[in-house]
Amino acid sequence: MTLLRTSRLAFSRTSGAAFISRSLQTSTSVHPLYPDSPLYSYSIGLSYAAKYSPPFINPKQNIKPYGFAKQNNDIGKWVQQMLELTAGRGDLKASQEDLAEARRRWGAGEDFFGITNARGDLHIAVSDGVGGWSDRVDASLFPQLLCYHYAKSAQELANSSTGSVDPRSIMKKAYEDALKDKSVSAGGATMVSARLDEDGQGIFANLGDSGYFILRGDEIIEFSQAQTHFFNCPTQLSKVPPEMKHQGIVHDTPDMADTKSFEFQAGDVIALFTDGFSDNVPFSHIPGLSKLLNRILEDPANKDLSPAERDSERARLFADMLVGYGRTAMTKTGHEKGPNGWKTPFEEEATKKVPKWGWKGGKIDDITVVTAVVSELD
């Protein structure tokens, strides 16, 4: 993007792979608006991979450390806490120990995320740093700062409000606090966020070309539209130093974020993602991936999974499938034939908007996916 811009899941011999890690699982604890309405919980899956990580670089290569991780301050401790959450990297055969080591070494690149509960509501934020800042600052700092202040603002606004707080209001406060925070001098990022409550209500806010979709019965029933100024230049939140304010740098605001409310049903699957996913994976492929996961979960070897365990595995595995599929699509050359001859969304858009580029195949990038599977409480 430019400036101007251990599991119980088992497999039979025909299942194809063994999976080892587990998802996060969380549920809210507020009372329903209507006493007779059902209560819902959300099983969370998380997967991410930096573009500067294998197979796109040599496994022995040393890369610079990203962001606030391991810094001895409040933001550094929070970032480290997020990075210690159970997560995949799109490698469904990796062991828990290998995944933990890979996360420590490679991190999330210039992407980041935040997951928190605030007075019973589940808040999720995903942010993608604008790489155009990387010649001036570490472009991973600003998305980490935004997500930190988003999680903190969700707690503060919830504690001072008599009702639920909407994501755009949280984004607005997080951005204001990030601008005041002297720990980062400059940067830019997109952000998509969601509030999921125990009544099965969700509110989304999206600014830029990260996004979300909702699956019901293996079909996409809702998805966000990317916000851009022009090709490869998303709407973005920026922190611009005084000496650069007259250089025409894009400077958008949370008020520009698209918002959407949605009423969930048990079994719905929600995904928030950065453009490392959406630039490489056509949305038309997502139902097929969901159906494949259903076949795995329905394997007789998994008949002893409880409903809660099944939802937990669905969230974890789906996030990992999406990241793995996205990273595989990044390796496309654009010259494939037959069933593999499909074009990535980035290639299709580049061909329409900037044909002189002659872009072919996938776009190597950081990729982050957070999933939530909706369950009705007993």
C-alpha positions in Angstrom: 0.0 0.0 0.0 1.1 3.5 -0.7 1.4 6.5 1.7 -0.9 8.5 -0.5 -2.1 6.2 0.6 -3.3 -29.4 22.2 -6.4 -30.4 20.4 -8.9 -33.3 20.6 -9.4 -33.1 16.8 -8.6 -36.5 15.3 -8.2 -37.6 11.7 -8.8 -40.9 9.8 -6.2 -42.0 7.2 -8.2 -40.1 4.6 -8.3 -36.8 6.4 -5.0 -35.6 5.0 -3.3 -33.9 8.0 -3.1 -33.7 11.8 -3.7 -30.5 13.6 -2.3 -29.8 17.1 -3.0 -26.3 18.5 -6.3 -25.0 19.9 -8.2 -21.8 19.4 -8.9 -19.1 21.9 -12.4 -19.5 23.2 -14.4 -16.7 24.9 -17.9 -15.8 25.7 -19.6 -12.7 27.0 -21.5 -12.4 30.3 -24.1 -9.7 30.0 -27.8 -10.2 30.4 -29.9 -10.2 27.2 -32.0 -7.2 26.2 -35.0 -9.4 26.1 -35.2 -12.0 28.9 -36.5 -14.8 26.6 -33.9 -14.3 23.9 -31.0 -16.8 23.5 -27.5 -16.0 24.7 -24.5 -16.5 22.5 -20.8 -17.1 22.9 -18.0 -16.8 20.4 -15.1 -19.2 19.7 -12.1 -17.3 18.4 -9.5 -18.4 15.9 -6.3 -16.4 15.1 -3.7 -16.9 12.4 -1.1 -14.5 11.0 2.1 -14.5 9.0 4.6 -11.8 8.1 5.6 -11.4 4.5 9.3 -11.5 5.5 9.1 -15.1 6.7 9.5 -18.5 5.1 8.8 -19.6 2.4 9.3 -16.1 1.0 12.7 -15.6 2.7 15.5 -18.0 3.7 14.7 -19.6 7.1 18.2 -18.7 8.2 17.9 -15.1 7.3 17.9 -12.6 10.2 15.3 -9.8 10.0 14.9 -6.6 12.1 12.6 -6.9 15.1 9.2 -5.4 14.5 7.2 -2.9 16.6 6.9 -2.8 20.4 7.4 -6.5 21.2 9.7 -7.0 24.1 9.9 -3.3 25.0 9.5 -2.8 28.7 6.5 -0.4 28.7 2.7 -0.8 28.8 2.4 -1.0 25.0 5.2 -3.5 24.7 3.7 -5.7 27.4 0.3 -5.6 25.7 1.8 -6.4 22.3 3.7 -9.3 23.7 0.5 -10.5 25.4 -1.3 -10.5 22.0 1.6 -12.3 20.3 1.4 -15.0 23.0 -2.2 -15.9 22.2 -2.6 -19.3 20.6 -2.4 -18.7 16.8 -1.5 -20.4 13.6 0.6 -19.3 10.6 -1.3 -21.1 7.8 0.8 -24.3 8.4 -1.8 -26.9 9.4 0.8 -29.6 10.0 3.0 -27.6 12.3 3.4 -28.6 16.0 2.4 -26.3 18.8 6.1 -25.8 19.7 7.1 -25.0 16.1 4.3 -22.5 15.8 5.2 -20.8 19.0 8.8 -20.5 17.9 7.8 -19.2 14.4 5.5 -16.6 16.0 8.3 -15.4 18.2 10.8 -15.2 15.4 8.7 -13.8 12.5 5.8 -12.0 14.2 2.9 -10.4 12.3 5.0 -8.0 10.2 3.3 -4.7 9.7 -0.2 -6.2 10.6 -1.5 -6.3 14.1 -4.7 -7.2 16.0 -6.4 -6.7 19.4 -8.9 -8.9 21.1 -10.6 -7.9 24.4 -13.7 -8.2 26.5 -15.3 -5.1 27.8 -18.3 -5.3 30.1 -19.4 -8.5 28.4 -18.9 -7.4 24.8 -16.2 -9.0 22.7 -14.1 -6.4 20.8 -11.8 -7.3 17.9 -9.6 -5.0 15.9 -7.3 -5.7 13.0 -4.9 -3.2 11.5 -2.5 -3.1 8.5 0.4 -0.7 8.6 0.9 1.4 5.4 4.3 0.2 4.0 4.9 3.6 2.4 6.1 4.9 5.8 8.8 2.2 6.1 11.6 4.4 4.6 11.0 6.8 7.5 9.8 4.7 10.5 9.1 1.2 11.5 5.7 0.8 9.7 4.6 -1.8 12.3 4.6 0.6 15.2 1.5 2.6 14.2 -0.9 -0.4 13.7 0.3 -1.8 17.0 -0.3 1.5 18.7 -3.8 1.8 17.2 -4.8 -1.7 18.3 -3.4 -1.1 21.8 -5.4 2.1 22.1 -8.4 0.5 20.6 -8.4 -2.3 23.2 -7.8 0.3 26.0 -10.5 2.6 24.6 -13.0 -0.2 24.4 -12.5 -0.8 28.1 -12.6 2.9 29.1 -15.7 3.7 27.0 -17.6 0.6 28.2 -16.8 1.4 31.9 -18.1 5.0 31.4 -21.2 4.1 29.4 -24.6 2.7 30.5 -24.9 0.8 27.2 -22.8 -0.9 24.6 -20.2 1.1 22.7 -20.0 1.1 18.9 -16.7 0.3 17.1 -16.5 3.6 15.2 -16.6 5.5 18.5 -13.9 3.3 19.9 -11.8 3.8 16.7 -12.2 7.6 17.0 -11.0 7.6 20.6 -8.2 5.2 19.8 -7.0 7.4 16.9 -7.1 10.5 19.1 -5.1 8.8 21.8 -2.6 7.5 19.2 -2.1 11.0 17.9 -1.3 12.2 21.4 1.0 9.2 22.2 4.6 10.3 21.8 5.9 6.7 21.5 5.3 6.8 17.7 6.2 9.8 15.7 4.7 8.9 12.3 2.9 6.2 10.4 -0.4 5.1 8.8 -2.7 2.1 9.0 -6.1 0.7 7.9 -8.4 -0.7 10.5 -11.4 -3.1 10.7 -13.1 -3.7 14.0 -16.2 -5.4 15.5 -18.2 -5.6 18.6 -19.9 -8.9 19.3 -22.4 -9.2 22.1 -24.1 -11.9 24.0 -27.5 -11.1 22.4 -26.1 -12.1 19.0 -25.7 -8.6 17.8 -22.7 -7.4 15.9 -21.5 -4.0 14.8 -18.6 -3.6 12.4 -16.5 -0.5 11.4 -14.1 -0.6 8.5 -11.7 2.0 7.2 -9.5 1.1 4.3 -8.9 -2.2 2.5 -8.8 -4.6 5.4 -12.3 -6.0 5.9 -14.7 -8.7 7.1 -17.2 -11.3 5.9 -19.9 -13.4 7.5 -20.7 -17.0 6.5 -24.0 -18.8 7.2 -24.3 -22.4 6.0 -21.1 -22.1 3.9 -22.4 -19.1 2.0 -21.2 -15.5 2.4 -24.2 -13.4 3.5 -22.4 -10.2 4.3 -19.0 -8.6 3.5 -17.3 -5.3 3.6 -16.3 -3.1 0.6 -12.8 -1.8 0.4 -12.3 1.9 0.8 -9.6 3.4 -1.5 -8.6 6.8 -2.8 -7.1 5.1 -5.9 -5.7 1.7 -6.8 -3.4 0.4 -4.0 -4.0 3.5 -1.9 -6.5 2.7 0.8 -8.4 5.1 3.1 -6.1 5.2 6.1 -5.5 6.7 9.6 -2.2 8.6 9.6 0.0 10.3 12.1 1.8 13.0 10.1 4.8 14.9 11.6 4.5 18.7 11.5 7.2 19.0 8.9 5.3 16.7 6.5 1.8 18.2 6.9 2.1 20.1 3.6 3.3 17.2 1.5 -0.1 15.9 0.4 -0.1 12.8 2.6 -3.4 11.1 2.9 -5.0 11.9 6.2 -8.4 10.3 6.8 -10.5 10.1 9.9 -12.6 7.5 11.8 -15.7 9.3 10.8 -15.1 7.9 7.2 -15.3 4.3 8.4 -18.2 2.3 7.0 -20.4 0.8 9.7 -22.8 -2.1 9.6 -25.0 -3.8 12.2 -25.9 -7.5 12.0 -27.9 -10.1 13.9 -26.1 -13.4 14.2 -27.4 -17.0 14.3 -25.8 -20.0 15.9 -23.3 -21.5 13.5 -22.4 -18.2 11.7 -18.8 -17.7 11.1 -17.3 -14.2 11.2 -13.8 -13.3 9.8 -11.8 -10.1 10.0 -8.8 -9.9 7.8 -6.1 -7.6 6.3 -5.6 -7.1 2.6 -2.9 -9.8 2.5 -5.9 -12.1 2.4 -8.3 -10.2 0.2 -5.7 -9.2 -2.4 -4.9 -12.8 -3.0 -8.1 -14.9 -2.4 -11.3 -14.4 -4.4 -14.4 -14.3 -2.2 -15.9 -17.0 -4.4 -13.4 -19.5 -3.1 -14.4 -19.0 0.6 -17.5 -21.2 0.5 -15.5 -24.1 -0.9 -12.9 -23.8 1.9 -15.7 -23.8 4.5 -17.2 -27.0 3.0 -13.8 -28.6 3.0 -13.5 -27.8 6.7 -17.0 -29.2 7.4 -15.9 -32.5 5.8 -12.9 -32.7 8.1 -15.0 -32.0 11.2 -17.6 -34.5 10.1 -15.0 -37.3 9.7 -16.0 -40.3 11.9 -12.7 -39.9 13.7 -14.1 -36.7 15.2 -17.4 -38.0 16.4 -16.5 -37.6 20.0 -16.0 -33.8 19.8 -18.5 -31.9 21.9 -20.4 -29.0 20.3 -18.2 -26.5 22.1 -15.0 -28.3 21.0 -16.3 -28.5 17.4 -16.9 -24.7 17.3 -13.5 -24.1 18.9 -11.8 -26.3 16.2 -13.9 -24.7 13.4 -12.7 -21.2 14.5 -9.1 -22.2 14.8 -8.8 -24.3 11.7 -10.8 -21.8 9.5 -8.5 -18.9 10.4 -5.5 -21.1 9.6 -7.0 -22.4 6.3 -7.6 -18.8 5.2 -4.1 -17.7 6.0 -2.6 -20.9 4.4 -4.7 -20.5 1.3 -3.8 -16.8 1.1 -0.1 -17.5 1.4 -0.3 -20.2 -1.3 -2.1 -17.7 -3.6 0.8 -15.3 -3.1 3.0 -17.7 -4.9 0.9 -17.7 -8.1 2.7 -16.5 -11.2 -0.4 -15.7 -13.2 0.5 -18.2 -15.9 -1.1 -21.2 -14.3 -3.5 -23.3 -16.5 -6.5 -25.4 -15.8 -8.2 -25.5 -12.4 -5.3 -23.4 -11.0 -5.6 -20.8 -13.7 -7.7 -18.4 -11.6 -6.5 -14.8 -11.1 -5.9 -13.2 -7.8 -8.1 -10.1 -7.0 -5.0 -8.0 -7.0 -4.0 -9.1 -10.5 -7.5 -8.5 -11.8 -7.7 -5.0 -10.2 -4.2 -4.1 -11.4 -5.1 -5.2 -14.9 -8.1 -2.9 -14.9 -6.6 0.1 -13.1 -3.0 0.1 -14.1 -2.5 -2.2 -17.1 1.0 -0.8 -17.8 2.1 -2.6 -14.6 1.5 -5.9 -16.3 1.0 -7.4 -12.9 0.7 -11.2 -12.8 -0.1 -13.6 -10.0 -0.2 -13.1 -6.2 1.0 -10.2 -4.0 3.3 -11.1 -1.2 2.2 -9.4 1.9 1.6 -9.7 5.7 -1.6 -11.5 6.3 -3.8 -11.7 9.5 -7.2 -13.4 10.0 -9.3 -13.5 13.2 -12.4 -15.7 13.1 -15.4 -16.1 15.4 -17.9 -18.9 15.4 -21.2 -18.1 17.0 -22.7 -20.6 19.4 -26.0 -20.5 21.3 -25.5 -21.1 25.0 -27.3 -24.0 26.7 
